[in-house]
Amino acid sequence: MAAQPVASSPGHGRAVREGLRDGTPIGLGYFVVAFSLGITARNAGLTPLEGFVASLLNNASAGEYAAFTLMAARASYLEMAVVTLITNARYLLMSTALSQRFSPSTGTLHRVLVGFDVTDELFGIAIARPGWVDPFYSYGAFVPALSGWSTGTALGIAMGNVLPSRVVSALSVALFGMFLAIIVPPARESRVVLGCVAASFAASLLCAVAPLLAAWTAGTRTIVLTVAIASAAALLFPVSDDDLPQEEASDAT
């Protein structure tokens, strides 16, 4: 049976409403995390408006945190671009996978617009839908997600300018808690991931104190370590179909 063109589908309104419904809890979660990110942006010298625009155009916690940290360290534009590209590289894979779930008649513009705001959570709720994925579902989910993320960043910067320094210092650590929450569960389940995390910590410390490597900028160290450790893990411990969950393994075949 031929797929119906996206433009002629009568269910776009319903898809948008469902996207708004499913994206609202994600937006609330993004708001909380972005508030802590705003403290980091404030320490890098950004204004609330600049932080709002940055988060509106780059809905990625790790990527933005890396960019703001490099801004504070006065890194070059090239370093910030490369680090952000490496940090957000997984979204390229998610966008490619999600595009396979669109109807073949879905236009390039819809695919590009959906790819603009593919995050882990937004990808998860979209890919879990049965049948062809309507791009308008993702558009609906983007509204609360982007609103919560950009508003939270701006508010974090604004509050960081008026809160006592002790409170700001405490809040600046909150984002590290989020990253720990991301890496600890997979590290407990996989020795390979645990080894990569431990190697990353050790190599980062070594680069910070070694005579020659300490002269590198923070951006250069991040780029080299990320590419080197990720490449080594991929070559030494490749993931086979047998290691994938049953659903993912069936999709891969």
Buried (B, 14 or more C-beta within 10 A) or exposed (E): EEEEEBEEBEEBEBBBEBBBEBBBBBBEBBBEBBBBBBBBBBBBEBBBEBBBBBBBEBBBBBBBBBBBBBBBEEBEEEBBEBBBEBBBEBBEEBBEEBBEBBBEBBBEEBBEBBBBBBBEBBBEBBBEBEEBBBBBBBBBBBBBBBBBBBBBBBBBBBBBEEBEEEEBEEBBEBBEEBEEEEBEEEBEEBEBBBBBBEBBEEBBEEBEEEEEBEEBBBBBBBBBBBEEBBEEBEEEBEEEEEEBEEEEEEEEE
